[in-house]
Amino acid sequence: MGRKIKYSDEFKTKVILEVLKEEKILAEISSIYGVHKTSIRDWKKQFLENIGLAVNSAKGISKYREKIKDLSSGKDELYKQIGKLTSQLDWAKKKSREVGFEI
């Protein structure tokens, strides 16, 4: 089983920029930096998919604001459900004591 190496963002950026220069082939870059070719391809793909965020950061910010809003509304719904279940539990405890069953 291979071990998982954690590379810093700075290191990944350095390798990606080297790939984008197209002065060396991927195998050479892989050998120089000691990173598997598949990892380098994945980093490059991820970089190119998200490059728009570097030029238009507002787009990324609005995307995350929407996610935060969705999570907040979900959280509010969970708090409502917790309140309802707590009330039901209290009612069940009260009724069980009335019939002589102690919880």
Order of alpha helices (4+ residues) and beta strands (2+ residues): alpha-alpha-alpha-alpha
